[in-house]
Every structure is written in C-alpha cells, then in structure tokens.
Amino acid sequence: MELKFKRALVLAPHIDDVEFGCGGTISKLIEQGTEVMYIAFSDCKESISKDLPEDTLRSELINSIDAIGIERKNVKVLDFKVRYFYESRQKVLQELVDLRSEFKPDVIFTPSQADIHQDHKVITEECIRAFKHSTIFGYELPWNCLSFSYDTLVSLDESNIIAKIKSINCYQSQAHRIYHSEEYIRAMAMTRGLKINVRYAEVFELIRLVI
C-alpha cells in the first residue's frame, strides 16, 4: 500500500528520536515520493558525555539523515535546552506554526501522547495545537511509554529496515543504550509485523486523521 502524502513533517524532541520511532516509515515515505522535513528541537549538548565534543549529535545527525534519505536542506536543529522545553512552550508552538505556514505538511509524526518524557510531551501537545487541521501520528519509543495503544500499522520492506538500522548506527555516541542494536530493531519490527502477517512493521497512535 502506498502512503499518499506529499509532505511529511517529522518532529524529534531530541536528535535521534525520529529514527528510533519511525525510521522505517520515513524510508518508505521517501521511496514513495514524499518530501520529508526533519525538525529536532534540541541537540542535547547538555547530555553528551564530557569526553565528546558538544556538537557530536549534530554531526551524527547529518550521517543519519543521509543514510535514511532525507535531503539535508530539509533538516533543522533548534536549540531548546534538554528537559526544559516546558519553560519555552510558547516558543515551541511558534516554531510549529511557522513550519505549518512555510512547509505545509499533510502529515506530521510526533511522539505518542503516552510518552512520559517531559520534553516529548511538550512537543506533542504543541504539535496538536498547531496542526489540529492535519493528520498526526504518534510514534512509539518503548522506553518512554509505560503503556502504548496503537491503531495504525505500517508494513515495511527489508530495504526500510536496513535504512533504519544504518541511520541509527550513525549515532555511535548512543551505542551504549540497550535499544541501539540491530537485534532489537529487527525484533521489535518483527513483533509488530506479526500483527498484520508481514515480516516487519512500525506502529503508531492515530492522534488525528484528516481525509
């Protein structure tokens, strides 16, 4: 099945959230001709190991988006302070409103409403305010969701999983995390694919559907 979207906006509260949450679906969208815009709200320089340069995640991001197929001109990294998005809620909203006018996406991907990370919650809540007239999908980050109810499943090909794995492998600064492994990524995609009798899938919370 083709995903009939012209322009997709993917929202990463922190660099790499999008690749983990919906990297396979992004790959599929690009294969089918969708223009994808990637916005990261923080480069998490406050959280980077002290033995690494502050701009480590920004550098890794460039390699990641190349691996997954997003054009570099469609990537924007903002400078909100990690874990303090709530202090800048109105600025977050304004960034999204500006994107609505400039990029005019017909689908938006944002963290699930079940995501308990404080920054992720701000992005999703303000996304819903800014894009209440658009289709919005909430992507899954299992380590941040105590529970996750999904109602949309996107089947993926091997090429989409390979693109997702390659993009995530670009984040070597995060390689110590349990979920940063090909074994985990494939196992999760296979578990989701089993629900619809395909080899691989990603799942989403349907927040808003505009037909």
ABEGO torsion letter per residue (X at the ends): XBBBBABBBBBBABBGAAAAAAAAAAAAAAAAGBBBBBBBABAGAAABBAABBAAAAAAAAAAAAAAAGBBAAABBBBABBBGAAAAAAAAAAAAAAAAAAAAGBABBBBBBAABABAAAAAAAAAAAAAAAABBBBBBBBAAABABBBBABBBBBBAAAAAAAAAAAAABAAAAABAABBAAAAAAAAAAAAAAAGBABBBBBBBABBBX
